[in-house]
Amino acid sequence: MKIGLHIRNSGPHATRDTVRDCARIADANPAIDDLWVYDHLAIPPEESEGSEGYYLDPLATLAFIAGVTERISIGTRVLILPYRAPLPTAKWIASIQQLSGGRLQLGAGVGWMEAEFKALGIDRSRRGKITDETLAFINECFDGEDDEITANGQTFLFRPRPQKPPIYVGGQAPHALRRAVQYGDGWAVPSGAPDELREPIADLRRLFEEAGKPAPEILVQIKTSMAELGDTKGLGDVADRIKALADVGVTRISLGVSYETVDEFRGIVEKAANFA
């Protein structure tokens, strides 16, 4: 089981210094495998509780984190593909992968918030189709026989072209499972108890095997709190949840824990290391 943490890219506490110092603390602890960020571009006032509408762009945040760390994997959970044009998205992904030394993991999804689609002028009903098209384009950019790519009738050189990062498709079964098999390397599960995930994970493993692909990575977020992690019983409860998820086939977890200061994040890292 790989252990990851969500690093804040939202709220007024997500400052340059805090993001930098928290990333370095996680990077220095070999028990922590991944750092993950969320994706929101246009939060309406009525949805701003907890973030105050303050969100750092996820790709810019990962580029910054890549520059202040050396070891830890960095990823989006998840990047909302319909929010961005395919070509600039592929360029961002390639650039971060190149500059991070191959540490990027791409969680990618369709999105859900009506207000954001409206602000971006995107038809929400087309989000599945747009996601499929963007995933197909990203794969073409990285997997083609050469680095000549054609978009909108124009051929161009896709460079740099580092190794494609693993793609974990977000969303609910069965649509996410279909996308994961066709375009990705695994599934970023929105949420779910182990018993609820057992069957879809087994289905996904079967579909990957039938497609001749390596076994999929399964990423699940566990939301907890500093109070729970600070209590012996609570720490044991989280450990039990992780074990139960591993038993049904989950391969990576991301702990979502709210914090405000660097010292609080340091404590989260120390507690999370117990789960490795």
LUMKE-279576 format. One record per residue: x, y, z of N, C-alpha, C, O in turn; residue in three letters; residue number from 1. Coordinates in steps of 0.02 Angstrom, whole numbers. Last residue first. Example, Ala and Ser with C-alpha at 12.3 -4.5 7.8 and 13.67 -1.06 7.14 Angstrom:
<nodes>
{node {642 -112 354} {684 -53 357} {645 2 394} {670 57 402} ser 2}
{node {660 -284 390} {615 -225 390} {660 -165 390} {712 -166 423} ala 1}
</nodes>
This chain:
<nodes>
{node {127 153 341} {167 127 285} {186 54 298} {219 23 257} ala 276}
{node {65 209 448} {25 167 405} {64 134 349} {38 92 312} phe 275}
{node {149 296 512} {133 233 546} {95 184 501} {93 124 515} asn 274}
{node {149 410 437} {205 363 427} {193 296 461} {222 246 442} ala 273}
{node {45 483 487} {34 445 426} {89 394 414} {77 342 383} ala 272}
{node {108 548 595} {56 498 608} {46 453 547} {39 392 553} lys 271}
{node {197 632 526} {223 585 575} {172 530 590} {190 472 597} glu 270}
{node {106 708 449} {156 665 416} {182 612 465} {188 553 446} val 269}
{node {39 775 551} {2 729 508} {50 681 473} {37 621 469} ile 268}
{node {142 855 603} {112 804 645} {73 752 604} {74 693 620} gly 267}
{node {161 938 493} {216 895 515} {189 838 559} {210 781 553} arg 266}
{node {41 1007 492} {55 960 438} {111 912 457} {110 853 440} phe 265}
{node {61 1085 607} {6 1037 604} {18 985 550} {6 925 560} glu 264}
{node {169 1162 564} {178 1116 620} {122 1064 622} {134 1006 638} asp 263}
{node {110 1237 463} {163 1189 446} {172 1139 502} {181 1079 489} val 262}
{node {-69 1252 484} {0 1273 493} {48 1217 472} {29 1159 464} thr 261}
{node {-194 1195 457} {-183 1266 443} {-109 1285 443} {-89 1329 405} glu 260}
{node {-286 1054 391} {-235 1084 434} {-226 1157 414} {-248 1178 360} tyr 259}
{node {-380 908 364} {-378 980 364} {-325 1005 413} {-319 980 469} ser 258}
{node {-334 772 269} {-336 797 338} {-331 873 335} {-283 900 308} val 257}
{node {-345 635 177} {-367 704 175} {-379 729 246} {-427 709 279} gly 256}
{node {-231 523 115} {-263 547 176} {-281 620 168} {-238 662 153} leu 255}
{node {-247 409 -9} {-229 478 3} {-267 502 64} {-329 500 65} ser 254}
{node {-178 250 -50} {-227 291 -15} {-200 362 -10} {-140 374 -7} ile 253}
{node {-166 118 -167} {-141 183 -143} {-197 216 -104} {-255 212 -123} arg 252}
{node {-231 -2 -191} {-157 -1 -192} {-127 64 -167} {-69 65 -147} thr 251}
{node {-365 -109 -151} {-340 -40 -155} {-264 -40 -149} {-237 -75 -106} val 250}
{node {-415 -238 -131} {-377 -223 -191} {-353 -152 -200} {-324 -136 -251} gly 249}
{node {-471 -274 -14} {-515 -278 -73} {-480 -254 -137} {-511 -250 -190} val 248}
{node {-368 -255 77} {-394 -323 68} {-440 -330 8} {-447 -384 -20} asp 247}
{node {-353 -118 79} {-301 -159 46} {-327 -229 32} {-311 -258 -20} ala 246}
{node {-464 -86 155} {-461 -65 85} {-409 -106 47} {-421 -125 -10} leu 245}
{node {-426 -140 277} {-486 -165 245} {-488 -146 171} {-510 -185 129} ala 244}
{node {-314 -60 305} {-306 -133 295} {-366 -162 258} {-358 -203 214} lys 243}
{node {-377 64 321} {-327 54 268} {-318 -20 253} {-314 -40 195} ile 242}
{node {-455 39 433} {-487 57 370} {-439 46 311} {-459 22 258} arg 241}
{node {-356 15 529} {-402 -39 511} {-437 -25 445} {-447 -70 405} asp 240}
{node {-299 142 535} {-258 85 513} {-302 27 492} {-287 -7 442} ala 239}
{node {-407 210 590} {-384 227 522} {-342 170 494} {-349 152 435} val 238}
{node {-410 148 717} {-468 143 672} {-448 159 600} {-470 125 554} asp 237}
{node {-287 185 771} {-300 115 756} {-359 106 709} {-358 61 666} gly 236}
{node {-312 320 786} {-257 299 742} {-266 226 722} {-255 206 665} leu 235}
{node {-414 313 881} {-427 340 815} {-374 319 765} {-390 302 708} gly 234}
{node {-345 262 992} {-400 224 962} {-413 247 890} {-423 207 845} lys 233}
{node {-253 368 1011} {-230 299 999} {-284 257 966} {-271 220 918} thr 232}
{node {-268 522 927} {-295 477 977} {-275 405 961} {-279 384 903} asp 231}
{node {-230 594 819} {-195 606 882} {-217 562 938} {-188 564 993} gly 230}
{node {-316 562 718} {-247 537 712} {-209 546 778} {-161 509 791} leu 229}
{node {-429 630 764} {-431 558 758} {-360 529 755} {-346 478 787} glu 228}
{node {-382 763 759} {-405 735 822} {-405 659 819} {-384 626 867} ala 227}
{node {-356 781 626} {-299 780 671} {-319 751 739} {-279 719 772} met 226}
{node {-455 666 528} {-444 729 562} {-382 723 607} {-360 669 623} ser 225}
{node {-497 603 365} {-491 595 437} {-477 664 467} {-486 714 433} thr 224}
{node {-539 520 220} {-544 583 256} {-542 568 331} {-580 527 356} lys 223}
{node {-453 437 102} {-480 428 169} {-480 495 203} {-428 525 214} ile 222}
{node {-468 397 -69} {-456 447 -18} {-489 426 47} {-546 402 48} gln 221}
{node {-386 275 -168} {-445 294 -128} {-425 347 -77} {-372 343 -47} val 220}
{node {-337 201 -317} {-323 255 -270} {-388 275 -234} {-438 289 -267} leu 219}
{node {-269 66 -388} {-332 88 -360} {-317 138 -305} {-288 121 -254} ile 218}
{node {-192 15 -539} {-185 48 -474} {-255 71 -452} {-295 94 -493} glu 217}
{node {-224 -140 -625} {-234 -69 -614} {-215 -47 -544} {-221 -84 -495} pro 216}
{node {-104 -250 -700} {-156 -239 -649} {-162 -165 -632} {-112 -130 -627} ala 215}
{node {-71 -216 -875} {-51 -232 -806} {-107 -217 -757} {-152 -177 -771} pro 214}
{node {-182 -278 -1006} {-147 -223 -972} {-125 -246 -902} {-156 -291 -873} lys 213}
{node {-265 -355 -1084} {-193 -367 -1088} {-152 -313 -1055} {-94 -302 -1073} gly 212}
{node {-398 -345 -1068} {-368 -298 -1115} {-293 -308 -1122} {-261 -273 -1162} ala 211}
{node {-418 -436 -966} {-445 -452 -1032} {-415 -407 -1086} {-408 -428 -1144} glu 210}
{node {-360 -362 -862} {-330 -425 -883} {-354 -444 -954} {-314 -466 -995} glu 209}
{node {-450 -256 -853} {-381 -243 -870} {-347 -307 -895} {-309 -305 -944} phe 208}
{node {-565 -327 -814} {-565 -290 -877} {-493 -274 -900} {-478 -278 -959} leu 207}
{node {-525 -376 -689} {-542 -423 -743} {-539 -388 -811} {-512 -416 -859} arg 206}
{node {-509 -257 -619} {-452 -302 -628} {-464 -351 -685} {-420 -365 -725} arg 205}
{node {-642 -212 -622} {-589 -175 -656} {-527 -218 -668} {-497 -215 -722} leu 204}
{node {-707 -309 -545} {-726 -299 -615} {-671 -264 -653} {-655 -283 -709} asp 203}
{node {-644 -286 -422} {-636 -351 -455} {-654 -346 -529} {-620 -375 -571} ala 202}
{node {-694 -157 -401} {-622 -167 -407} {-608 -234 -441} {-564 -238 -484} ile 201}
{node {-833 -182 -390} {-807 -143 -447} {-731 -149 -455} {-707 -147 -512} pro 200}
{node {-831 -268 -270} {-854 -292 -336} {-828 -249 -393} {-802 -277 -442} glu 199}
{node {-774 -187 -166} {-748 -253 -182} {-767 -274 -254} {-724 -295 -293} arg 198}
{node {-833 -71 -127} {-782 -67 -180} {-759 -135 -204} {-729 -141 -257} leu 197}
{node {-917 -98 -24} {-946 -67 -84} {-898 -68 -142} {-919 -67 -200} glu 196}
{node {-829 -144 72} {-879 -191 45} {-911 -164 -19} {-931 -203 -62} asp 195}
{node {-754 -23 100} {-724 -82 69} {-775 -130 37} {-764 -154 -18} pro 194}
{node {-847 123 52} {-826 74 102} {-798 13 66} {-815 0 9} ala 193}
{node {-797 269 -38} {-832 205 -34} {-803 161 20} {-743 161 32} gly 192}
{node {-752 387 -168} {-760 366 -98} {-793 298 -97} {-813 272 -150} ser 191}
{node {-693 399 -298} {-716 457 -260} {-721 442 -185} {-697 482 -144} pro 190}
{node {-544 321 -349} {-611 310 -322} {-634 371 -283} {-598 394 -238} val 189}
{node {-461 317 -486} {-462 361 -428} {-533 360 -401} {-576 395 -427} ala 188}
{node {-391 178 -564} {-453 211 -545} {-442 253 -483} {-418 228 -432} trp 187}
{node {-271 155 -699} {-303 140 -636} {-364 183 -624} {-386 220 -668} gly 186}
{node {-223 194 -817} {-183 143 -782} {-215 124 -716} {-188 82 -680} asp 185}
{node {-324 232 -965} {-284 243 -905} {-248 184 -878} {-242 131 -910} gly 184}
{node {-413 214 -1071} {-365 270 -1074} {-314 271 -1018} {-265 307 -1022} tyr 183}
{node {-490 98 -1055} {-476 123 -1122} {-418 172 -1123} {-378 173 -1170} gln 182}
{node {-499 77 -918} {-474 24 -961} {-451 52 -1028} {-399 33 -1054} val 181}
{node {-552 200 -877} {-488 177 -850} {-458 124 -895} {-398 125 -908} ala 180}
{node {-676 205 -942} {-623 252 -960} {-555 228 -937} {-505 235 -973} arg 179}
{node {-740 99 -874} {-731 97 -947} {-675 143 -968} {-632 124 -1008} arg 178}
{node {-739 150 -745} {-703 88 -759} {-690 82 -834} {-636 61 -855} leu 177}
{node {-820 262 -754} {-749 271 -740} {-709 209 -755} {-651 213 -776} ala 176}
{node {-945 201 -778} {-914 243 -829} {-839 252 -817} {-800 249 -864} his 175}
{node {-1008 126 -680} {-963 91 -725} {-925 135 -773} {-878 113 -806} pro 174}
{node {-910 198 -546} {-922 142 -591} {-994 149 -618} {-1037 175 -582} ala 173}
{node {-868 373 -540} {-903 315 -516} {-906 260 -569} {-904 274 -629} gln 172}
{node {-703 452 -542} {-774 446 -555} {-803 380 -531} {-767 337 -505} gly 171}
{node {-543 462 -627} {-588 472 -571} {-661 462 -591} {-677 465 -651} gly 170}
{node {-409 367 -680} {-472 397 -700} {-518 402 -640} {-532 351 -608} val 169}
{node {-245 396 -678} {-296 365 -637} {-362 402 -651} {-369 461 -636} tyr 168}
{node {-102 369 -769} {-167 404 -770} {-217 364 -730} {-231 306 -745} ile 167}
{node {72 396 -751} {14 353 -743} {-50 394 -738} {-50 448 -708} pro 166}
{node {150 500 -878} {134 484 -808} {76 435 -805} {35 432 -851} pro 165}
{node {257 449 -1010} {189 469 -990} {178 453 -916} {195 398 -894} lys 164}
{node {421 512 -1018} {377 454 -1007} {309 478 -982} {304 521 -938} gln 163}
{node {423 668 -1112} {449 620 -1063} {403 559 -1060} {353 555 -1096} pro 162}
{node {444 763 -1231} {398 706 -1226} {428 655 -1178} {455 604 -1201} arg 161}
{node {445 944 -1240} {475 879 -1224} {421 824 -1221} {362 838 -1211} pro 160}
{node {356 918 -1391} {419 912 -1355} {419 963 -1298} {394 1019 -1307} arg 159}
{node {275 883 -1523} {259 880 -1451} {324 866 -1414} {343 808 -1405} phe 158}
{node {265 980 -1663} {310 937 -1625} {291 940 -1551} {291 994 -1521} leu 157}
{node {118 974 -1768} {168 1009 -1728} {210 958 -1692} {193 898 -1690} phe 156}
{node {-5 1003 -1893} {45 958 -1864} {98 999 -1827} {119 1051 -1851} thr 155}
{node {-172 1046 -1892} {-104 1072 -1891} {-58 1022 -1857} {-69 1001 -1800} gln 154}
{node {-302 1001 -1878} {-274 1003 -1945} {-203 1029 -1949} {-175 1034 -2003} gly 153}
{node {-320 998 -1740} {-357 1047 -1780} {-327 1056 -1850} {-326 1111 -1877} asn 152}
{node {-165 924 -1721} {-224 949 -1687} {-256 1003 -1729} {-222 1049 -1752} ala 151}
{node {-46 797 -1729} {-90 841 -1767} {-151 859 -1725} {-184 816 -1696} thr 150}
{node {126 774 -1689} {56 767 -1671} {15 816 -1713} {39 870 -1730} ile 149}
{node {277 696 -1682} {235 738 -1725} {162 723 -1712} {139 667 -1721} glu 148}
{node {357 608 -1614} {332 666 -1578} {298 717 -1624} {291 775 -1605} asp 147}
{node {304 439 -1652} {353 493 -1650} {321 553 -1616} {264 549 -1592} asp 146}
{node {204 351 -1615} {267 323 -1641} {322 376 -1642} {381 359 -1634} glu 145}
{node {125 403 -1459} {132 398 -1532} {200 372 -1553} {247 372 -1513} gly 144}
{node {109 427 -1325} {117 357 -1347} {128 349 -1421} {138 294 -1445} asp 143}
{node {88 562 -1295} {142 525 -1261} {158 458 -1292} {214 434 -1287} phe 142}
{node {-17 603 -1379} {43 644 -1372} {102 604 -1343} {159 612 -1365} cys 141}
{node {-113 503 -1357} {-82 510 -1423} {-16 549 -1418} {33 531 -1449} glu 140}
{node {-149 532 -1225} {-116 468 -1241} {-81 471 -1309} {-26 445 -1317} asn 139}
{node {-209 656 -1246} {-151 650 -1202} {-113 586 -1218} {-52 586 -1223} ile 138}
{node {-317 618 -1329} {-265 662 -1354} {-202 658 -1312} {-147 656 -1339} phe 137}
{node {-393 538 -1243} {-367 509 -1305} {-310 552 -1332} {-260 525 -1356} ala 136}
{node {-425 634 -1146} {-384 576 -1128} {-353 543 -1190} {-295 524 -1189} leu 135}
{node {-506 718 -1225} {-443 743 -1196} {-397 686 -1176} {-337 689 -1188} thr 134}
{node {-613 634 -1257} {-572 663 -1311} {-505 688 -1284} {-454 679 -1316} glu 133}
{node {-664 605 -1130} {-639 551 -1173} {-593 579 -1227} {-540 551 -1240} asp 132}
{node {-702 735 -1091} {-652 698 -1053} {-622 642 -1095} {-561 633 -1097} thr 131}
{node {-803 763 -1183} {-742 804 -1182} {-686 767 -1146} {-629 768 -1168} ile 130}
{node {-897 666 -1144} {-869 665 -1211} {-804 704 -1214} {-755 681 -1244} lys 129}
{node {-926 711 -1013} {-900 644 -1025} {-866 639 -1092} {-811 612 -1097} gly 128}
{node {-977 841 -1032} {-915 832 -996} {-885 762 -1007} {-824 755 -1009} arg 127}
{node {-1090 887 -1090} {-1040 859 -1135} {-976 839 -1099} {-927 821 -1130} arg 126}
{node {-1166 947 -994} {-1191 884 -1020} {-1141 850 -1067} {-1148 791 -1082} ser 125}
{node {-1106 1070 -974} {-1093 1016 -926} {-1115 948 -952} {-1085 897 -935} arg 124}
{node {-1030 1168 -1086} {-1091 1129 -1078} {-1078 1069 -1034} {-1042 1023 -1054} asp 123}
{node {-942 1306 -1026} {-938 1238 -1051} {-1004 1202 -1036} {-1031 1207 -981} ile 122}
{node {-907 1429 -970} {-942 1427 -1034} {-942 1359 -1067} {-941 1354 -1128} gly 121}
{node {-855 1441 -846} {-808 1426 -900} {-841 1424 -968} {-807 1418 -1019} leu 120}
{node {-969 1457 -771} {-920 1511 -772} {-870 1503 -830} {-846 1552 -858} ala 119}
{node {-1028 1330 -792} {-1061 1391 -816} {-1011 1448 -822} {-1010 1483 -872} lys 118}
{node {-938 1246 -725} {-949 1238 -797} {-981 1300 -827} {-962 1321 -882} phe 117}
{node {-957 1298 -596} {-892 1304 -630} {-899 1295 -705} {-868 1332 -744} glu 116}
{node {-1091 1266 -568} {-1070 1336 -570} {-1003 1345 -606} {-993 1394 -642} ala 115}
{node {-1093 1125 -564} {-1127 1160 -618} {-1102 1232 -625} {-1092 1256 -680} glu 114}
{node {-968 1015 -530} {-998 1077 -506} {-1027 1119 -563} {-990 1144 -605} met 113}
{node {-903 902 -585} {-972 896 -562} {-1006 963 -549} {-1067 968 -555} trp 112}
{node {-779 807 -681} {-806 865 -646} {-879 857 -628} {-913 811 -652} gly 111}
{node {-710 701 -738} {-757 738 -780} {-784 801 -748} {-809 846 -783} val 110}
{node {-530 678 -708} {-601 665 -702} {-644 711 -744} {-618 754 -780} gly 109}
{node {-375 605 -662} {-414 644 -711} {-487 626 -706} {-505 568 -702} ala 108}
{node {-217 606 -593} {-286 588 -581} {-330 633 -624} {-321 694 -621} gly 107}
{node {-62 573 -639} {-118 612 -663} {-184 579 -645} {-205 530 -676} leu 106}
{node {89 601 -561} {35 553 -569} {-28 593 -585} {-46 640 -549} gln 105}
{node {263 637 -585} {193 657 -589} {147 596 -594} {163 546 -627} leu 104}
{node {399 617 -587} {364 603 -524} {289 618 -527} {254 611 -476} arg 103}
{node {501 642 -683} {457 584 -690} {416 567 -628} {400 509 -618} gly 102}
{node {567 759 -647} {605 697 -653} {561 635 -654} {580 582 -629} gly 101}
{node {499 874 -651} {498 838 -587} {540 775 -589} {548 741 -538} ser 100}
{node {509 916 -781} {544 954 -730} {546 919 -663} {590 933 -622} leu 99}
{node {428 819 -849} {499 830 -867} {537 863 -809} {591 840 -790} gln 98}
{node {304 835 -788} {337 770 -787} {412 777 -802} {453 744 -771} gln 97}
{node {278 968 -820} {287 949 -750} {322 882 -745} {366 873 -702} ile 96}
{node {271 955 -961} {320 1000 -930} {332 982 -857} {390 980 -834} ser 95}
{node {166 866 -983} {233 849 -1005} {286 891 -970} {339 866 -952} ala 94}
{node {61 942 -928} {77 876 -901} {148 857 -920} {186 834 -877} ile 93}
{node {60 1057 -1010} {71 1062 -938} {95 996 -909} {143 993 -871} trp 92}
{node {29 993 -1133} {93 1028 -1125} {110 1038 -1051} {167 1028 -1031} lys 91}
{node {-100 945 -1108} {-46 897 -1122} {22 930 -1113} {69 898 -1089} ala 90}
{node {-163 1071 -1092} {-162 1022 -1037} {-106 972 -1047} {-68 958 -1000} thr 89}
{node {-150 1130 -1219} {-115 1159 -1161} {-111 1112 -1101} {-62 1113 -1064} pro 88}
{node {-233 1028 -1288} {-162 1040 -1303} {-125 1074 -1246} {-72 1050 -1226} leu 87}
{node {-368 1029 -1230} {-323 971 -1229} {-250 986 -1240} {-208 960 -1203} pro 86}
{node {-420 1160 -1118} {-411 1136 -1186} {-360 1079 -1186} {-312 1080 -1147} ala 85}
{node {-511 1127 -967} {-451 1152 -1002} {-447 1122 -1072} {-468 1065 -1083} arg 84}
{node {-618 1068 -905} {-605 1138 -890} {-550 1168 -933} {-543 1229 -936} tyr 83}
{node {-625 931 -932} {-664 977 -974} {-650 1051 -961} {-668 1093 -1002} pro 82}
{node {-537 876 -829} {-514 884 -898} {-558 930 -940} {-531 967 -981} leu 81}
{node {-490 911 -678} {-553 910 -715} {-539 926 -788} {-529 984 -806} ile 80}
{node {-384 808 -588} {-386 863 -635} {-451 857 -676} {-464 805 -706} leu 79}
{node {-442 761 -423} {-421 744 -491} {-422 809 -532} {-455 857 -515} val 78}
{node {-290 753 -393} {-345 709 -373} {-409 750 -367} {-428 770 -312} arg 77}
{node {-128 751 -460} {-194 784 -457} {-246 733 -438} {-247 676 -463} thr 76}
{node {33 730 -378} {-22 713 -422} {-84 755 -411} {-92 789 -361} gly 75}
{node {199 670 -354} {152 725 -349} {95 712 -398} {106 687 -453} ile 74}
{node {316 578 -254} {273 583 -312} {221 638 -300} {202 651 -243} ser 73}
{node {472 636 -185} {402 617 -177} {364 624 -242} {376 669 -282} ile 72}
{node {605 686 -208} {588 615 -208} {514 600 -218} {497 555 -257} arg 71}
{node {625 825 -202} {670 783 -242} {643 713 -254} {657 684 -306} glu 70}
{node {555 993 -204} {561 925 -179} {606 885 -225} {621 906 -281} thr 69}
{node {533 1111 -266} {559 1115 -197} {566 1046 -165} {581 1041 -106} val 68}
{node {481 1088 -392} {543 1126 -387} {572 1129 -317} {630 1148 -310} gly 67}
{node {362 1024 -368} {416 986 -401} {482 1021 -392} {534 988 -386} ala 66}
{node {287 1130 -319} {308 1077 -273} {365 1036 -303} {411 1017 -268} ile 65}
{node {267 1201 -440} {302 1232 -384} {329 1178 -337} {387 1181 -316} phe 64}
{node {193 1107 -510} {256 1130 -538} {299 1161 -484} {359 1151 -481} ala 63}
{node {81 1099 -426} {125 1040 -433} {193 1060 -463} {244 1032 -444} leu 62}
{node {29 1228 -447} {50 1207 -380} {97 1148 -384} {148 1146 -349} thr 61}
{node {-5 1223 -582} {46 1271 -560} {73 1251 -491} {133 1257 -478} ala 60}
{node {-104 1126 -570} {-45 1112 -610} {12 1160 -592} {70 1140 -588} leu 59}
{node {-203 1186 -486} {-169 1124 -467} {-105 1111 -506} {-56 1087 -477} pro 58}
{node {-207 1354 -434} {-213 1308 -490} {-174 1244 -476} {-116 1249 -455} asp 57}
{node {-271 1381 -272} {-213 1384 -317} {-225 1334 -374} {-250 1279 -363} leu 56}
{node {-415 1459 -217} {-386 1397 -243} {-327 1412 -288} {-332 1452 -335} tyr 55}
{node {-530 1527 -118} {-458 1533 -132} {-432 1465 -154} {-428 1419 -113} tyr 54}
{node {-657 1524 -69} {-649 1535 -141} {-577 1541 -163} {-563 1557 -221} gly 53}
{node {-646 1485 59} {-658 1556 47} {-649 1574 -26} {-634 1631 -44} glu 52}
{node {-640 1354 97} {-587 1379 53} {-589 1454 44} {-539 1484 24} ser 51}
{node {-741 1339 191} {-680 1300 197} {-623 1324 154} {-565 1315 172} gly 50}
{node {-867 1384 77} {-851 1367 147} {-789 1321 149} {-786 1271 113} glu 49}
{node {-909 1415 -50} {-841 1434 -32} {-822 1416 40} {-766 1430 61} ser 48}
{node {-1028 1408 -115} {-991 1346 -109} {-921 1356 -80} {-878 1312 -84} glu 47}
{node {-1078 1535 -127} {-1116 1488 -86} {-1081 1421 -77} {-1103 1380 -35} glu 46}
{node {-988 1596 -218} {-988 1614 -147} {-1023 1563 -103} {-1001 1549 -48} pro 45}
{node {-912 1472 -328} {-962 1523 -313} {-965 1537 -238} {-946 1494 -198} pro 44}
{node {-751 1448 -391} {-797 1430 -336} {-847 1486 -325} {-827 1543 -313} ile 43}
{node {-669 1403 -513} {-716 1458 -506} {-769 1440 -454} {-824 1419 -471} ala 42}
{node {-580 1295 -509} {-560 1356 -543} {-605 1415 -527} {-582 1472 -528} leu 41}
{node {-508 1158 -424} {-566 1202 -433} {-541 1267 -463} {-488 1292 -444} his 40}
{node {-434 1013 -381} {-443 1057 -438} {-510 1093 -435} {-562 1061 -443} asp 39}
{node {-309 961 -258} {-376 963 -287} {-378 1012 -346} {-329 1048 -359} tyr 38}
{node {-160 860 -246} {-195 924 -244} {-263 917 -278} {-274 873 -320} val 37}
{node {-48 753 -154} {-103 763 -200} {-135 831 -191} {-138 857 -135} trp 36}
{node {101 662 -140} {65 722 -121} {13 736 -175} {28 732 -235} leu 35}
{node {162 499 -89} {131 545 -136} {105 608 -101} {89 607 -42} asp 34}
{node {228 424 12} {243 412 -59} {219 468 -105} {253 484 -154} asp 33}
{node {307 421 163} {255 456 125} {273 453 51} {326 477 30} ile 32}
{node {420 366 215} {357 328 222} {300 359 183} {250 326 171} ala 31}
{node {525 455 206} {518 403 154} {455 361 160} {439 324 113} pro 30}
{node {515 621 224} {494 561 259} {482 505 208} {432 508 172} asn 29}
{node {542 730 146} {596 706 189} {579 642 225} {622 611 256} ala 28}
{node {422 761 87} {475 735 45} {531 703 86} {563 656 64} asp 27}
{node {354 819 193} {331 755 167} {386 722 126} {396 661 129} ala 26}
{node {432 937 204} {424 892 261} {403 822 237} {431 772 259} ile 25}
{node {412 996 79} {479 973 98} {477 925 157} {515 877 161} arg 24}
{node {277 1029 85} {301 982 34} {369 954 53} {382 895 43} ala 23}
{node {279 1122 189} {242 1059 197} {266 1007 146} {275 949 163} cys 22}
{node {353 1226 130} {379 1192 189} {344 1125 201} {376 1076 220} asp 21}
{node {272 1262 17} {342 1242 10} {365 1201 70} {393 1147 61} arg 20}
{node {150 1297 77} {153 1243 27} {224 1217 20} {235 1156 19} val 19}
{node {196 1404 159} {166 1344 188} {168 1285 140} {185 1230 159} thr 18}
{node {245 1498 67} {290 1469 117} {262 1405 146} {298 1356 157} asp 17}
{node {129 1526 -10} {191 1502 -41} {234 1466 10} {257 1411 -2} arg 16}
{node {-20 1465 75} {27 1517 53} {89 1485 21} {100 1424 25} thr 15}
{node {-153 1419 116} {-112 1389 63} {-66 1443 33} {-73 1462 -25} ala 14}
{node {-235 1484 201} {-175 1455 231} {-129 1423 178} {-73 1402 194} his 13}
{node {-348 1521 131} {-297 1572 142} {-233 1545 173} {-182 1579 173} pro 12}
{node {-389 1386 16} {-396 1423 78} {-338 1471 89} {-285 1462 59} gly 11}
{node {-291 1257 -62} {-351 1297 -56} {-353 1330 12} {-322 1307 60} ser 10}
{node {-199 1162 -68} {-193 1213 -119} {-256 1256 -120} {-273 1288 -170} asn 9}
{node {-125 1060 51} {-174 1113 40} {-155 1157 -19} {-100 1186 -20} arg 8}
{node {-103 894 5} {-70 955 26} {-115 1013 6} {-141 1015 -50} ile 7}
{node {-149 735 53} {-171 795 18} {-134 855 48} {-134 865 108} his 6}
{node {-35 599 46} {-69 651 83} {-93 705 36} {-62 719 -16} leu 5}
{node {-14 418 34} {-9 487 10} {-48 534 54} {-89 514 95} gly 4}
{node {61 264 29} {29 312 73} {40 383 47} {97 404 38} ile 3}
{node {31 108 -47} {66 172 -49} {26 223 -9} {-36 226 -14} lys 2}
{node {42 -60 0} {0 0 0} {44 63 0} {89 69 42} met 1}
</nodes>
